[in-house]
Amino acid sequence: MNTAITAVWPGRPYPQGATWDGEGVNFSLFSKHADKVELCLFDAKGRREVRRIAMPEQTDQVWHCYLPEARPGLLYGYRVHGPYRPEKGHRFNAHKLLLDPYAKSIAGQLNWSDAHYGYRVGHEREDFSFDRRDSAHGMPKCRVIDPAFTWGDDRPPNIPWHETVIYEVHVKGCTLRHPEVPPGVRGTYAGLATPPVIEHLKRLGVTAVELLPIHAFVDDRRLVEKGLRNYWGYNSIAYLAPESRYLSDGNISEFKTMVKAFHSAGIEVILDVVYNHTAEGNHLGPTLCYRGIDNACYYRLNPENPRYYVDYTGCGNTLSTHEPRALQLIMDSLRYWITEMHVDGFRFDLASTLARELHEVDRFSAFFDIIRQDPMISQVKLIAEPWDLGPDGYQVGNFPPGWSEWNDKFRDTMRSHWKGDSGVIGEFAQRLTGSSDLYERTGRRPHASINFVTCHDGFTLHDLVTYNVKHNEANLEGNRDGHNENRSWNCGVEGETDDPAINQLRERQKRNLIATLMLSQGVPMMLGGDEIDRTQRGNNNAYCQDNETSWFDWNMTPEKERLLQFFVRMIRLRREHPIFSRRQFFQGRLIQPAGIKDIVWLKPDGTEMTEAQWQEPHNRSLGVYLCGECLTERDEQARLVTDASFLVLFNAHHEEIPFVLPQLLPESRWLMVVDTAYESGLTRGGAFQAGSAYGLQGRSLVLLQQQKAAE
C-alpha cells in the first residue's frame, strides 16, 4: 500500500497529527526552527522505510501535506532537518526517526541502541559529536487510525465529587493473575473491563478508577539493561496514544470499549497524566520525538546555557508550558481524551511544574487560566499532585478553585496517629474534617482534599503495618531509592511473621486506617489491591517491578476475605450516610433548630475538649460527635439533607481507655456500628446508655450511631 502512494497534496495545518477523513490522510507537524521536514512511510511491519516525502507546505510554523491514497493502518514517522547547535538549544538530527507528538497509535516497542542519541555516546561533549547513524530500525512507528467507534448511548456517570470514591489501579497489575479473567486479555484494557473485575469494583462500592499512566511511554534504557521495566509508566512519549502494551489486539478501540464498560457500570475513568516531562531525559538523553522536532520550543532550557535543561521533575527535563505550542499540545491532548475517549477526569503528576511561568509556581498561570475557561476541560474531574522537585514546589492547598489535590498531609497525619506518635492529635482532627485550614480560604470545599493513606508511590496497606523501613534491593539501586520517611510501624517484627498476636494487631491497624479514611471528610482514594491484602514485600518504590512484586494476587484466604468485607462495609457506610461526605466544612457552632453544635470534640470523660488539651503532646485518644440533624446542605433536587448523628472514638494508645459516652440529647442511646478491635471490625453489639463508659480497646476505632429516646 505504501509504495502505491504517489500523490502529495498541500493539505492543511490543522488538526495536528495524522487525520483520516474517509478519503485520505492529512499530516501536520509543528516545528518553528526546522529547515525541512520529511514524512517517512514504512512497510506493514515497520521494518523498512519505503518512502520519504518532503512536507511541501508550512503555515504558521506548521508543516503539512495530504496523501489522498493513504489509509488507516499506515505506519509513519518524521525526520526533521535543522541546526545541531546544543549550545543554542537546537538539537536537530535528520538521521533520527521521530515520533509524531500527536500520534494516536504507536506500533512496536523501542529497541535501545546508541543510534537513538543525537550525539556519539561516550563523547565528553555531545555538542561536538554529531551522530549520523539511522535510528529507524529500533524505533516504534506511528500508526494512522480510523477513529470510528460505536459509542451508542454511552454517557459519563457524572458522579458528584462528594459521592466519589477513587480506586487507584494499574491496568496490567490488576488482572494479570486474575483466575477469572480470560488468559488472552489478562493485563490489558480488555481484561480490566471483564465482568469479574467490574463486579469486584461494584461490590467494593468505588465510583471511579484512576489508571496509572496509559499514555504511550518508554522503558528507560538503564532499566532495560538491568532486566527491569518502567512498570508504572511515568515516562511518557506520546500524549494522544494509549500505551500499546495494554492492548490485547493492537486496536485502540479496546480502550474505548473499556471506558464504555465502566460507564455502563456507573464507574468513572480518571487518567494519571504526565505532562511535566517526557522520556527523552536530560541533555545526554535520546532523540525520540520533541528534542528532534524543536527542542527549544518543547523544553525549558537554561537561559544562561541552553545546552542544559531546567529540571523541576527529577527526570532530566521539563516540558515548557510557557511556550504556546507545548501548552497547546497539553490542551489538545486533554480535549482528545475527553471527546474521543470519553474519560471523566485527570490526575496531573507533579502538577506544580505545569503551573510555573518563568520560574515560580503561579496559581494565575496560563495553564490554569486556559483550563478554567475551557468549556470542556473545566467540567471534568481535575486532580493535582500539588508538588514538584523545584524551588517552592510544595503547593498543597494553593491550587485554584476547580481543582482537587492529593493531600499528603492527610496521609502522613493518619499514619503518624495510628503509629502512636505524640503531638499530632490537633492535626489529626483537621485532616479528619476535610482540611479546612488548607482549602476553605480559597473558597473550596471538602472535596478539594483527595484523602489517602496509601498510593502507588510507597508502601501498600499491608506493608505499612509490616515494615519499619523500605526493602528496595530488587530495584538494583542499593536500596537508596524510595522514601525513607514512611511513618510505618511493623507492630514489633520486621516483615512477615507467624506470631498470632502481631498478625492480629496488624489486621487491627489496617482496619483503623481504612475506617479513618472512609469516615473522613473529603474524597477517599484507596490503592488498588489493598482490599485483598496486596504486598510488595517491603518495596516502597516498585516503579520498575513488572513482576509478582506488583501484580495482584487474587488467591483469596479467609484473612483477605475479612479485609475485603471491611472495605465493602466502610464504603457502604460512607455512601449511606451523607454526614461523612459533607459538601460544606463543619462550623463548630450551635445550629438551629437542633440547638447543638454540628461537630463536638470530646475527651475520654465525655466532656468537650479544651484548648489546653489540644496541645497535650501525649494525647492519643479523642472522640468526635457528628450531628446529622445539623446538615444544612441540599441535594441535586434542592431537598434538605439530614442524617443520623454519629460518635467516632479513636484510641491510638496501646492500653484500653474507658470512654464516657456523651448525653447530647435527652435520654439518648448509642448503637454500636463498628469496632475495629473485633476480628471482622463489624458488629452491632447492642445499645449503650449515654453517660456510661465504653471500654475503648487499645489501638482501635469505634463508630456509634445516636438513637433518640422515641426510636
Secondary structure as GFF3:
##gff-version 3
##sequence-region A 1 711
A	DSSP	three_ten_helix	2	4	.	.	.	ID=ss1
A	DSSP	beta_strand	17	20	.	.	.	ID=ss2
A	DSSP	beta_strand	25	30	.	.	.	ID=ss3
A	DSSP	beta_strand	36	42	.	.	.	ID=ss4
A	DSSP	beta_strand	49	54	.	.	.	ID=ss5
A	DSSP	beta_strand	57	59	.	.	.	ID=ss6
A	DSSP	beta_strand	62	67	.	.	.	ID=ss7
A	DSSP	beta_strand	75	81	.	.	.	ID=ss8
A	DSSP	beta_strand	84	85	.	.	.	ID=ss9
A	DSSP	three_ten_helix	86	88	.	.	.	ID=ss10
A	DSSP	beta_strand	90	91	.	.	.	ID=ss11
A	DSSP	beta_strand	106	107	.	.	.	ID=ss12
A	DSSP	three_ten_helix	114	116	.	.	.	ID=ss13
A	DSSP	three_ten_helix	126	128	.	.	.	ID=ss14
A	DSSP	three_ten_helix	136	138	.	.	.	ID=ss15
A	DSSP	beta_strand	141	143	.	.	.	ID=ss16
A	DSSP	three_ten_helix	161	163	.	.	.	ID=ss17
A	DSSP	beta_strand	166	169	.	.	.	ID=ss18
A	DSSP	alpha_helix	171	175	.	.	.	ID=ss19
A	DSSP	three_ten_helix	183	185	.	.	.	ID=ss20
A	DSSP	alpha_helix	189	192	.	.	.	ID=ss21
A	DSSP	alpha_helix	195	204	.	.	.	ID=ss22
A	DSSP	beta_strand	208	211	.	.	.	ID=ss23
A	DSSP	beta_strand	215	217	.	.	.	ID=ss24
A	DSSP	alpha_helix	221	224	.	.	.	ID=ss25
A	DSSP	beta_strand	236	242	.	.	.	ID=ss26
A	DSSP	three_ten_helix	244	246	.	.	.	ID=ss27
A	DSSP	alpha_helix	253	264	.	.	.	ID=ss28
A	DSSP	beta_strand	268	273	.	.	.	ID=ss29
A	DSSP	alpha_helix	290	298	.	.	.	ID=ss30
A	DSSP	alpha_helix	324	339	.	.	.	ID=ss31
A	DSSP	beta_strand	345	348	.	.	.	ID=ss32
A	DSSP	alpha_helix	351	354	.	.	.	ID=ss33
A	DSSP	alpha_helix	366	373	.	.	.	ID=ss34
A	DSSP	three_ten_helix	377	379	.	.	.	ID=ss35
A	DSSP	beta_strand	381	384	.	.	.	ID=ss36
A	DSSP	beta_strand	404	406	.	.	.	ID=ss37
A	DSSP	alpha_helix	408	419	.	.	.	ID=ss38
A	DSSP	alpha_helix	425	432	.	.	.	ID=ss39
A	DSSP	alpha_helix	436	439	.	.	.	ID=ss40
A	DSSP	three_ten_helix	440	442	.	.	.	ID=ss41
A	DSSP	three_ten_helix	446	448	.	.	.	ID=ss42
A	DSSP	beta_strand	449	451	.	.	.	ID=ss43
A	DSSP	alpha_helix	461	464	.	.	.	ID=ss44
A	DSSP	three_ten_helix	473	475	.	.	.	ID=ss45
A	DSSP	alpha_helix	500	519	.	.	.	ID=ss46
A	DSSP	beta_strand	523	527	.	.	.	ID=ss47
A	DSSP	three_ten_helix	530	532	.	.	.	ID=ss48
A	DSSP	three_ten_helix	542	544	.	.	.	ID=ss49
A	DSSP	alpha_helix	558	576	.	.	.	ID=ss50
A	DSSP	three_ten_helix	578	580	.	.	.	ID=ss51
A	DSSP	beta_strand	590	591	.	.	.	ID=ss52
A	DSSP	beta_strand	596	597	.	.	.	ID=ss53
A	DSSP	beta_strand	599	602	.	.	.	ID=ss54
A	DSSP	alpha_helix	611	614	.	.	.	ID=ss55
A	DSSP	beta_strand	621	626	.	.	.	ID=ss56
A	DSSP	three_ten_helix	628	630	.	.	.	ID=ss57
A	DSSP	beta_strand	646	651	.	.	.	ID=ss58
A	DSSP	beta_strand	657	660	.	.	.	ID=ss59
A	DSSP	beta_strand	669	675	.	.	.	ID=ss60
A	DSSP	beta_strand	687	689	.	.	.	ID=ss61
A	DSSP	beta_strand	693	696	.	.	.	ID=ss62
A	DSSP	beta_strand	700	707	.	.	.	ID=ss63
###
